[in-house]
């Protein structure tokens, strides 16, 4: 589960949508020695007619695509999010229908679905940096910001918090670190925090340290989560 009650409308969330800088990144298994490169990572965004596409790609070191994480906006509002895990033949999807949303999970052709009321505080990977930029001042002032992340494989959503922290190994001059963790104290026993390191001047995301839901193999078995270090270039 790499998964705020907002005081602004959805319109304001989308004001900066697509403002995320184009990047390239390298994803390593955490604490591996020598460093084990797991994925190459990059993004793109473009528009067609009345639709805007925000896409994150995750490639294996040989450049074979492993995961495509896509958000589609229709007339500036959220319409669909889809995460396709090619190696394990799984796909999670959230589709909005006015004030409702459909969550669907497809594992090798076995499709399960659940329906929810639509929530403006539901985030997806390609929207995360825009969300941080929107709440940048609040975060620097020490406020705790809440939001939800989807978990399509269990057809649920989970509440998370994001806050400024100053007691991690990732502090550096002109850098700021935000910690993301699940809201439930019980779930914190099982889900570790993730740390996002930003440049104070450019506000660009420089690195991420923590758990990811990208599928990896360990001792021949597919892992649902992996602890990683991700380093970005612009």
VENTAJO-V445432 format. One record per residue. N is the residue number from 1. RES is the residue in one small letter. PHI is phi in whole degrees, -180 to 180 (none if undefined). OMEGA is omega in radians with two decimals (NA if undefined). Layout:
{{N;RES;PHI;OMEGA} {N;RES;PHI;OMEGA}}
This chain:
{{1;x;none;3.13} {2;x;-93;-2.57} {3;x;-126;NA} {4;x;none;3.00} {5;x;-54;-3.05} {6;x;-82;3.09} {7;x;-103;3.07} {8;x;-129;-3.11} {9;x;-79;3.10} {10;x;-58;3.13} {11;x;-56;-3.08} {12;x;-74;3.04} {13;x;-61;-3.03} {14;x;-87;3.12} {15;x;-58;-3.10} {16;x;-101;-3.09} {17;x;-62;-3.08} {18;x;88;3.13} {19;x;-80;3.10} {20;x;-57;3.12} {21;x;-63;3.02} {22;x;-71;-3.04} {23;x;-136;2.89} {24;x;-130;-3.09} {25;x;-143;3.07} {26;x;-124;-3.07} {27;x;-115;-3.10} {28;x;-116;2.99} {29;x;-67;-3.06} {30;x;-67;3.09} {31;x;63;3.08} {32;x;-84;-3.11} {33;x;-142;0.03} {34;x;-70;-3.11} {35;x;-55;-3.12} {36;x;-100;3.11} {37;x;-75;-3.11} {38;x;-98;-3.04} {39;x;-145;2.85} {40;x;-102;-2.96} {41;x;-139;3.04} {42;x;-152;-3.09} {43;x;-129;2.99} {44;x;-154;3.03} {45;x;-150;-3.12} {46;x;-158;-3.12} {47;x;-124;3.03} {48;x;-138;-3.11} {49;x;54;-3.08} {50;x;-99;-3.10} {51;x;-116;3.06} {52;x;-119;-3.09} {53;x;-115;3.07} {54;x;-119;-2.96} {55;x;-132;2.97} {56;x;-114;3.10} {57;x;-112;3.04} {58;x;-125;-3.09} {59;x;-113;2.97} {60;x;-69;-3.12} {61;x;-56;3.10} {62;x;-87;3.10} {63;x;78;3.00} {64;x;-73;-3.11} {65;x;-71;3.11} {66;x;-106;-3.09} {67;x;-141;2.98} {68;x;-121;-3.08} {69;x;-115;-2.95} {70;x;-129;2.99} {71;x;-121;3.13} {72;x;-119;3.03} {73;x;-107;3.10} {74;x;-118;-3.07} {75;x;54;3.06} {76;x;83;3.14} {77;x;-120;-3.11} {78;x;-58;3.07} {79;x;-121;-3.05} {80;x;-153;2.97} {81;x;-129;-3.11} {82;x;-145;3.06} {83;x;-120;-3.09} {84;x;-110;3.11} {85;x;-100;-2.97} {86;x;-67;-3.04} {87;x;-65;-3.09} {88;x;-107;3.10} {89;x;55;3.08} {90;x;-129;3.09} {91;x;-146;3.03} {92;x;-106;-3.05} {93;x;-146;3.02} {94;x;-128;-3.10} {95;x;-124;-3.14} {96;x;-93;3.02} {97;x;-131;-3.07} {98;x;58;-3.09} {99;x;-97;3.09} {100;x;-121;3.02} {101;x;-146;3.11} {102;x;-106;3.02} {103;x;-108;-3.08} {104;x;-132;3.08} {105;x;-132;-3.11} {106;x;-117;3.11} {107;x;-117;3.11} {108;x;61;-3.13} {109;x;95;3.06} {110;x;-87;-3.01} {111;x;-104;3.04} {112;x;-125;-3.08} {113;x;-138;3.02} {114;x;-150;-3.12} {115;x;-118;-3.13} {116;x;-137;2.86} {117;x;-71;-3.12} {118;x;-68;-3.14} {119;x;-124;3.14} {120;x;-70;-3.10} {121;x;-93;3.10} {122;x;-88;-3.07} {123;x;-111;3.08} {124;x;-137;-3.04} {125;x;-47;-3.11} {126;x;-66;3.11} {127;x;-100;-2.96} {128;x;-64;-3.09} {129;x;-65;3.07} {130;x;-63;3.10} {131;x;-63;3.11} {132;x;-62;3.14} {133;x;-63;3.14} {134;x;-61;-3.07} {135;x;-108;-3.05} {136;x;-55;-3.09} {137;x;-65;3.12} {138;x;-59;-3.14} {139;x;-65;3.13} {140;x;-66;3.10} {141;x;-82;3.06} {142;x;94;3.11} {143;x;-74;3.05} {144;x;-96;-3.09} {145;x;-105;-3.09} {146;x;-110;3.09} {147;x;-162;3.13} {148;x;-120;3.02} {149;x;-120;-3.14} {150;x;-81;2.99} {151;x;-130;-3.03} {152;x;-60;-3.11} {153;x;-64;3.05} {154;x;-116;3.06} {155;x;56;3.13} {156;x;-139;2.99} {157;x;-122;-3.11} {158;x;-128;-3.13} {159;x;-87;3.14} {160;x;-125;3.04} {161;x;-125;3.07} {162;x;-130;-3.10} {163;x;-154;3.07} {164;x;-71;3.06} {165;x;-132;-3.09} {166;x;-132;-3.06} {167;x;-126;-3.14} {168;x;-119;3.09} {169;x;-72;-2.98} {170;x;-98;3.12} {171;x;-66;3.06} {172;x;-159;3.14} {173;x;-60;3.13} {174;x;65;3.05} {175;x;-120;3.07} {176;x;-136;-3.07} {177;x;-120;3.05} {178;x;-113;3.11} {179;x;-104;3.01} {180;x;-107;3.08} {181;x;-149;-3.12} {182;x;-67;-3.05} {183;x;-70;-3.08} {184;x;-69;3.10} {185;x;-63;3.12} {186;x;-64;-3.12} {187;x;-67;3.09} {188;x;-64;3.07} {189;x;-68;-3.05} {190;x;-116;-3.06} {191;x;-116;-3.10} {192;x;-76;3.08} {193;x;-71;3.03} {194;x;-122;-3.05} {195;x;-116;-3.11} {196;x;-115;-3.10} {197;x;-104;-3.11} {198;x;-117;3.00} {199;x;-80;-3.06} {200;x;-67;-3.08} {201;x;-81;-3.08} {202;x;-87;-3.05} {203;x;65;3.08} {204;x;-80;3.03} {205;x;-71;-3.10} {206;x;-103;3.13} {207;x;-161;3.05} {208;x;-129;-3.12} {209;x;-135;3.13} {210;x;153;-3.00} {211;x;-86;3.05} {212;x;-131;3.07} {213;x;-94;3.02} {214;x;-61;-3.09} {215;x;-78;3.06} {216;x;-135;3.10} {217;x;-103;3.06} {218;x;-138;-3.07} {219;x;54;3.07} {220;x;81;-3.11} {221;x;-115;3.09} {222;x;-71;3.13} {223;x;-103;3.11} {224;x;-71;3.11} {225;x;-136;3.13} {226;x;-144;3.05} {227;x;-84;-3.00} {228;x;-137;2.91} {229;x;-121;-3.10} {230;x;-120;-3.11} {231;x;-121;-3.01} {232;x;-107;3.00} {233;x;-131;-3.09} {234;x;-125;NA}}
